[in-house]
Amino acid sequence: MTTATTPELEPAIRSALKHGHTIDITTIGRRSGEPRRIEMMFHSFDGHLYISGMPNPDKTRAWLQNLRANPHFTFHLKQLVQADLPATAREITEDPERREVMTKVADAWHRAVEPMLTQSPLVEVTIEGFAPFE
């Protein structure tokens, strides 16, 4: 497994980030302070990276609560290339940005956008040392 500390120097990482797929993220537990790793999907739209989840009004999402408490986490690529990338989360809660991005997520998942707007988390991911791309 390759661990990248300078993603701007890794063409394989840049290529892998252009297409959403399954990743893991490791957050820091808001209560325990311990690392918490979970599998999820990421999306790449217009040079920016996002993570989201399926609509669920009743589910507490520990990973999102952890990111709210500490937005720094590790973004683990594990398919096309393996890399552990330091990242920062920014939750997107306000329209029109939320509607614009969530419409793309819903389309990618072949889901109705309205339930996703009201019941799905949406986080923009910034990879340290990695500028948005086209």
Residue pairs with C-beta under 8 A, 6 or more apart in sequence:
1 82
1 83
2 10
2 81
2 82
2 83
3 83
3 84
4 10
4 13
4 83
4 84
4 85
6 129
7 13
7 14
7 83
7 85
7 127
7 128
7 129
7 130
8 14
8 129
8 130
8 131
10 81
10 83
12 80
12 81
13 77
13 81
13 83
13 85
13 130
14 130
14 133
15 80
15 81
16 77
16 79
16 80
16 81
16 83
17 44
17 49
17 77
17 127
17 130
17 133
18 44
18 133
19 44
19 80
20 41
20 42
20 43
20 44
20 108
21 41
21 42
21 79
21 80
22 39
22 40
22 41
22 78
22 79
23 39
23 40
23 41
23 42
23 51
23 75
23 76
23 77
23 78
23 79
24 37
24 38
24 39
24 40
24 76
24 78
25 37
25 38
25 40
25 51
25 63
25 73
25 74
25 75
25 76
25 87
26 35
26 36
26 37
26 73
26 74
26 76
27 35
27 36
27 38
27 63
27 66
27 67
27 70
27 73
28 34
28 35
28 36
28 66
28 69
28 70
28 72
28 73
29 35
29 36
29 62
29 66
30 65
30 66
30 68
30 69
30 70
36 62
36 63
36 66
37 76
38 62
38 63
40 51
40 53
40 63
41 51
41 52
42 49
42 50
42 51
42 75
42 125
43 49
43 50
43 51
43 52
43 104
43 105
43 108
44 50
45 101
45 104
46 134
47 132
47 133
47 134
48 124
48 132
49 75
49 124
49 125
49 126
49 127
50 92
50 101
50 105
50 122
50 123
50 124
50 125
51 89
51 121
51 122
51 123
51 125
52 102
52 105
52 116
52 120
52 121
52 122
52 123
53 61
53 64
53 120
53 121
54 109
54 111
54 116
54 120
55 111
55 115
55 116
55 118
55 119
55 120
56 119
56 120
57 118
57 119
61 121
64 91
64 121
64 123
66 73
67 73
67 89
67 91
67 123
68 91
71 88
71 89
71 90
72 86
72 87
72 88
72 89
73 87
73 88
73 89
74 84
74 85
74 86
74 87
75 84
75 85
75 86
75 87
75 125
75 127
76 82
76 83
76 84
76 85
77 83
77 84
77 85
85 127
85 128
85 130
86 127
86 128
87 125
87 126
87 127
87 128
88 125
88 126
88 128
89 123
89 124
89 125
89 126
90 123
90 124
90 126
91 121
91 122
91 123
92 98
92 101
92 122
92 123
92 124
93 122
98 117
98 122
99 113
99 117
101 122
101 124
102 113
102 116
102 117
102 120
102 122
103 113
105 116
105 120
105 122
106 112
106 113
106 116
107 113
